[in-house]
Amino acid sequence: LAKRERSPPAPLFFRKNPVLLLLLLKACTYVGCNPTIGDVVVDRYSIPILCPREVKSGDYVRYHYNVTFQDGKTFDSSYERGAASVGQTGQGRLIAGIDKGILGMCVNEKRKVTVPPHLAYGSLGAGDVVPPDSTLVFDLMLLDMWNKADLVVTETVSSPRDCKRSVKRTDFVRYHFNGTLLDGTPFDSSYNKGQTHDSLVGEGWLIKGMDEGILGMCVGETRNIIIPPFLAYGEKGSGKEIPSQATLVFNVLLADLHNPKDDITVENQVVPEVCARKSVAGDYMRYHYNGTFLNGVTFDTSYQRNNTYNTYIGMGYVISGMDKGLQGVCIGERRRVTLPPHMAYGEQGAGKDIPGSAVLVFDIHVIDFHNPKDSVEVHVTHKPEVCNLTSDVDDLIHYHYNCSLLDGTRLFSSSDYDNLQDTVLGADKVIDGLDEGLRGMCVGERRTVIIPPHLGHGEKGATGVPGSAVLHFELELMDLQKGVPEGYLFVWVEDAPLELFQAMDINQNGEVPIEEFGEFIMLQVAEGKGRMKPGVDPEEIIADMFRNQDRNKDGVIVAEELKLKVEEDKERMHEEL
């Protein structure tokens, strides 16, 4: 809209008669002169700066007025009645002087129109109110104007950079608005209510002009929409705020848009090069997300909490759109999932943060997922050419390891310590998945092991390990000492001597002190005929074994006291039975 000069443009009558207009202007003695229009004198004493349109013949007008006689006595006022006057120009429905004097007015313009008797009520007057041959002075203020040929007028104030979709009929929209009459009087605002106006488009939920004016809008677009009365509330108006035959002006900001037939949309996918498998219903997933509305406003994010969101997918634990959008993803994948309201929180919304009928946009980063039925995954990356022994239950092993999450986040490493990590397999010294992953290894072998949470640190996690985390281990076996079964201190690798006591009684004096006993056991280990429990001081083992055989605790073992543990276990079992 261009700025309007203080002096108004000439009415149509003078535009067609420039000579008469020139003579009239010469007769003016002050700024904003009082032209005479067919004996009607007009004083335009208040003209708005902006005037996109002037009254022309055939227009409908809504205006306030005070009317007085020449002596200043008031005999009628629309202000006193509390309702503006409405009429159509050029159709003989107004007194002739007003029909002429209102032409060329702008909305919000004020003017005085002096009407001679022959253009007012003439020699007859108007009952007891207007005497015959009265000159009338009307003080007019134009509030509104329209024409039956008017259309809805739209003007885009601002547009988003990216518009992938615009409003069409049958869409559901959420928008903010400020509503005013044509003269600027406000009548309603969604901002004052603290919530958007929500409606279907083209289904009769909105006034016809809004149904038309909002078409083609993008989310984030701001648009001015001017709606003539016959496409708004017409003769009836609406409540006390919108009078009869009011042109409405809306400043609209489109906040949201969807169609009831919409499905989720997936875009902006970044898929890792390696994807062993994709997620399926029943998997348990850990993921980070940013949640926004279509206008980009954030309503929630897992990053601020510094915790992933963890849930089963495809089983109804999350909103249906997310349940669907998280299936078919790879570990490490990023994707944007847009959920229509009927696949999110619907008409009710969720708390104070998510309004009803809101489209939700989630930017997702999948950290890991697993299935409760998953087992330990073992991938051998190096195996030595010679491998005579492999690790098994009860063995003492020494190994290097690096432990991380599947997204590469480093957790622990044996390089953080001065010594190698060691454990006895099957002794419940490490998490179950690692114990399993360390079995069957050769010294010098390297492997990667993937451990699901139920074989790792579970839902609660551990110090430095998030709950329900899948763990990635890089392992290298450095040393292996074959072990003995639980409860044993020494086992025979070969058959024990038939005459065990005689073999143990080195000086053949019928008694075996601890020195002879220790010398005998160490000889069996050295010759590979027997094996002591690894990881324990040999002298402690020998002392324990000797105490077990020295039944009378006299410091020596005789033939009657010597028994193998296997035989003792058989005797004990027989007694229990």
Secondary structure, DSSP 4 states (H G I P E B T S, - for coil): -PPPPSSPPPPHHHHS-HHHHHHHHHH--SSS---EETTEEEEEEE--S--S----TT-EEEEEEEEEETTS-EEEEHHHHTS-EEEETTTT-S-HHHHHHTTT--TT-EEEEEE-GGGTTTTT-BTTTB-TT--EEEEEEEEEEE-TT---EEEEEE--S--S-B--TT-EEEEEEEEEETTS-EEEEHHHHTS-EEEESSSSSS-HHHHHHTTT-BTT-EEEEEE-GGGTTGGG-BTTTB-TT--EEEEEEEEEEE-TT---EEEEEE--S--S----TT-EEEEEEEEEETTS-EEEEHHHHT--EEEESSSSSS-HHHHHHTTTPPTT-EEEEEE-GGGTTGGG-BTTTB-TT--EEEEEEEEEEE-TT---EEEEEE--S-------TT-EEEEEEEEEETTS-EEEEGGGSSS-EEEETTSS-S-HHHHHHTTTPPTT-EEEEEE-GGGTTTTT-BTTB-TT--EEEEEEEEEEE----TT-SEEESSPPPSSHHHHH-TT-SS-EEHHHHHHHHHHHHHTTSEEEPTTS-HHHHHHHHHHHH-TT-SSEE-GGG---HHHHHHHHHHHH-
